[in-house]
Structures are given as C-alpha cells and as structure tokens.
Amino acid sequence: MTEAVQQPEPDVRSLTVGVFGGTGAQGKGLAYRWAKAGVKVVIGSRDAARAEAAAAELAQLTGGDVTGADNASCAASSDVVLVAVPWDAHAKTLEPLRDALAGKIVVDCVNPLGFDKKGPYALPVEEGSAAQQAEALLPESRVTAAFHHVSAVLLADPEVAEVDIDVLVLGDDRGATDTVRALADLVPGMRGVFGGRLRNAGQVEAFTANLIAINKRYKAHAGVRITDV
Amino acid sequence: MTEAVQQPEPDVRSLTVGVFGGTGAQGKGLAYRWAKAGVKVVIGSRDAARAEAAAAELAQLTGGDVTGADNASCAASSDVVLVAVPWDAHAKTLEPLRDALAGKIVVDCVNPLGFDKKGPYALPVEEGSAAQQAEALLPESRVTAAFHHVSAVLLADPEVAEVDIDVLVLGDDRGATDTVRALADLVPGMRGVFGGRLRNAGQVEAFTANLIAINKRYKAHAGVRITDV
C-alpha cells in the first residue's frame, strides 16, 4: 500500500459531486457512500422529481447533504460529475450538457456491455470506450474513467462497512485523476489507483463482463485489487 | 478464498507442459516455476538449439525435468502447450501446428500491445483477441487464455518465493480451464480463477497495457487479485 511518490490528497470533501443516473443502482450506491463520508451530493436524473425522491431517501439514510435536480441543474451546481447512466442513454445524456460541464471533472463509469444466452460480452464502441465517447462529446471537460467494477449490491448494503476494492482511475489530466482517486479513498475499504490514460479505458469497461462471469461461477460480488501498489 | 462449488483438482503434475516462446522472458519464467513445482516441461522455440540451451539452464536451476525442442516436436510431446511468443509471431507460429496441437490444451498468454511516446495501448485484433485468433487457427485444440498479467521479472527472480497474483483463466471448455487453473495453483502464491468465456479474452489481454502504466506510475510489478472469490 505504499506509493513511490506521496502526493498531497486534494481536499475533496469541499467539492460538490453530481451523479447523473443517481436514481439507478450504481449511481445511487456511490452517492450513498459519498454522502455518508460527508460529501455534498446532487442526484441528477432526466426527471427532477425522481431525483428529488432518491435524494430525500439518501439524505435520511446518511444524514448528509443530498439534493436532487434534473441533469442540467445537477451539472451546473457540481464540481465533479459522475456519469452513471445506462450505455444506451450515454451519448444523448452528455451531448446537450457540453457547456454546463465545461471546465468540470467528469467521471465516466459506464460499461458498454451486451448480454445473450452465453452471458455478458463487451460491445464495440466507435470511439474506443464510453469514456472516450464522453471526451469527444465534452471537449471542454476534464474527462476521467473510474468506478466501473464496484458492485452496486455491496455499495447499497448498509451492513457492508468496507467496500473491498481498488478503483482504477484513468485519464490524461493528472489533477483530475488525483481528485477522483481521492473521492474513491473517501469510501472505507476502497482505494483509488491510477490506471492509465483514457485511451486504455475500453478494456477496463469491458472487464466488467469478466467480473459478471466470475460472479456467476463463484456466486460472488467480485472486485479487483492491484498487487504491489 | 472459498468457492461455491469445490471441484477436484485435475492431477496436473502428471502432465507434460510445452512452452512456445520458452526462451523469452514470460515463457521462461513460467517454465521455471512449473519445473520447480515438479512438472515436466518442454521448452519450444523456432530454433531447437536455443530451446535446448534454455532447458539446460532451467534444469540446472530447478533440478526438474526440462528439455528443449523445436515448436513442432514440443507440441508433439506435450499435453498442454503455453503460447508465449511475441504477438507479431503469433499467427505464423500456430498456423503450421494445427495437426500437432489437435486435441491438446492450448494456453494463450499473448498480449497484443503497441507502444508509442504516450506509453502502451491495446492493438486491435481482427478475431477479437489473440486467444480467439488461436481458436480460429486451431479448431481441433482446446484453447484457453491465461497468465497474461504475470510479471516476467517476478517469475524469474529466485528470491520471490510467492508470486502474489490471481491468474484469470478464460475458455469455453470447463475441463480445459480447470486444468489450467490447477497449473496456476501449482505456483506458490498464484491462484487460478475462472475469468469468463474466450470471447471475453480481449479485455484481459489489453488490460496488460494498464498494468504497464500502473508499473510506471507506482514503480511496481503490479498484478491483479479478485476479491470475494
């Protein structure tokens, strides 16, 4: 658990984190963990009323500062935005928010996967990955990719005190990846590890298909730890 | 470390394991570990003399049964063959050995990667992955994919008593993946974990680019462990 170069942790507790798709399992689970850690969270959704309902639930569960809004208002009031929408809503969610997300850190955790009778598999993505699609649609944002492998079931379970996983954080902007790593470190058990440039995000997204296959074989909620780091 | 279903371990110590590219770092490192564990190993190379020299060195180091041969003889005398050749030699090594490898377990550990001034990246592969290319070229073999992420440096270092890594084993043939998992389990510290069907091998191969980026950032020999399995 030692790093060759010790970096000062960015003061992420003062940031406001927006969560697009914060009414879905993955987004809501991460929002829950961040709110519990004392981070101000804005749940985003196409439907402001659904976002407000999910936010009220999380505020009550955690005692934290959680509000809800439509995606555009969520973007406007956040410093960092997690994109946790289904893959088929990815492009159409981000496209109209180019200006609202300019200058902000965007964290893409979307896994473009298909399922058939043989199980999960990686879908081809023209841009190379969901994260690279986000980068193409949001040229003025600081796009990173992270939180692909975290089990929504474990995140949502209040009995799970520590989430036993390394979060691979990818991106070409060192300040942005450091901030996102620090957001991962806020969750007990979780650790943010730099995972490479954004052009290497495709295989991290696709690897979620392998974890689903592992979960099925071993009846587990599998995650990844990086050794020797 | 519990599995939902306990499988009897195949008796892999009685198998002969061939290693194509056994004179290279990755192949030689794994051959060293298997020979040390008491497995009969045949080093394969285009050049029989180089294979014999590497085998003599490993036999002396380990006291094990290690011989060398050209790839065709190596294939003929092995039950399981590890393919550990450079990506640009992959197709041309396998193509002429279709008959010699019929019915045998083939373990592909090849990572199709490119490098430029920004570091490593995954190369596109027409068949989807090196392992799927092997499957296409060797339709009568039992093709699996494994050992992509093991550090050649750690494998070769006699001071490293335990190799701290999970080996993801992919394939559609349950008996073959069980055998390969057992071969991983023979190396102290190493654990074989089923990692999905062969169609999900591409992202496991490509993930080696991320591990190389992690190694550079953290000055590490990074590997992967799967949690909750």
Boltz contact constraints between the chains, C-beta under 6 A:
constraints:
  - contact:
      token1: [A, 3]
      token2: [B, 218]
      max_distance: 6.0
  - contact:
      token1: [A, 4]
      token2: [B, 218]
      max_distance: 6.0
  - contact:
      token1: [A, 4]
      token2: [B, 219]
      max_distance: 6.0
  - contact:
      token1: [A, 121]
      token2: [B, 199]
      max_distance: 6.0
  - contact:
      token1: [A, 122]
      token2: [B, 203]
      max_distance: 6.0
  - contact:
      token1: [A, 164]
      token2: [B, 227]
      max_distance: 6.0
  - contact:
      token1: [A, 194]
      token2: [B, 217]
      max_distance: 6.0
  - contact:
      token1: [A, 195]
      token2: [B, 210]
      max_distance: 6.0
  - contact:
      token1: [A, 196]
      token2: [B, 210]
      max_distance: 6.0
  - contact:
      token1: [A, 196]
      token2: [B, 213]
      max_distance: 6.0
  - contact:
      token1: [A, 199]
      token2: [B, 121]
      max_distance: 6.0
  - contact:
      token1: [A, 200]
      token2: [B, 209]
      max_distance: 6.0
  - contact:
      token1: [A, 200]
      token2: [B, 210]
      max_distance: 6.0
  - contact:
      token1: [A, 203]
      token2: [B, 203]
      max_distance: 6.0
  - contact:
      token1: [A, 203]
      token2: [B, 206]
      max_distance: 6.0
  - contact:
      token1: [A, 203]
      token2: [B, 207]
      max_distance: 6.0
  - contact:
      token1: [A, 206]
      token2: [B, 203]
      max_distance: 6.0
  - contact:
      token1: [A, 207]
      token2: [B, 203]
      max_distance: 6.0
  - contact:
      token1: [A, 209]
      token2: [B, 200]
      max_distance: 6.0
  - contact:
      token1: [A, 210]
      token2: [B, 195]
      max_distance: 6.0
  - contact:
      token1: [A, 210]
      token2: [B, 196]
      max_distance: 6.0
  - contact:
      token1: [A, 210]
      token2: [B, 200]
      max_distance: 6.0
  - contact:
      token1: [A, 213]
      token2: [B, 196]
      max_distance: 6.0
  - contact:
      token1: [A, 217]
      token2: [B, 194]
      max_distance: 6.0
  - contact:
      token1: [A, 218]
      token2: [B, 3]
      max_distance: 6.0
  - contact:
      token1: [A, 218]
      token2: [B, 4]
      max_distance: 6.0
  - contact:
      token1: [A, 218]
      token2: [B, 229]
      max_distance: 6.0
  - contact:
      token1: [A, 219]
      token2: [B, 4]
      max_distance: 6.0
  - contact:
      token1: [A, 220]
      token2: [B, 228]
      max_distance: 6.0
  - contact:
      token1: [A, 220]
      token2: [B, 229]
      max_distance: 6.0
  - contact:
      token1: [A, 221]
      token2: [B, 228]
      max_distance: 6.0
  - contact:
      token1: [A, 222]
      token2: [B, 226]
      max_distance: 6.0
  - contact:
      token1: [A, 222]
      token2: [B, 228]
      max_distance: 6.0
  - contact:
      token1: [A, 222]
      token2: [B, 229]
      max_distance: 6.0
  - contact:
      token1: [A, 223]
      token2: [B, 227]
      max_distance: 6.0
  - contact:
      token1: [A, 224]
      token2: [B, 224]
      max_distance: 6.0
  - contact:
      token1: [A, 225]
      token2: [B, 225]
      max_distance: 6.0
  - contact:
      token1: [A, 225]
      token2: [B, 227]
      max_distance: 6.0
  - contact:
      token1: [A, 226]
      token2: [B, 222]
      max_distance: 6.0
  - contact:
      token1: [A, 227]
      token2: [B, 164]
      max_distance: 6.0
  - contact:
      token1: [A, 227]
      token2: [B, 223]
      max_distance: 6.0
  - contact:
      token1: [A, 227]
      token2: [B, 225]
      max_distance: 6.0
  - contact:
      token1: [A, 228]
      token2: [B, 220]
      max_distance: 6.0
  - contact:
      token1: [A, 228]
      token2: [B, 221]
      max_distance: 6.0
  - contact:
      token1: [A, 228]
      token2: [B, 222]
      max_distance: 6.0
  - contact:
      token1: [A, 229]
      token2: [B, 218]
      max_distance: 6.0
  - contact:
      token1: [A, 229]
      token2: [B, 220]
      max_distance: 6.0
  - contact:
      token1: [A, 229]
      token2: [B, 222]
      max_distance: 6.0
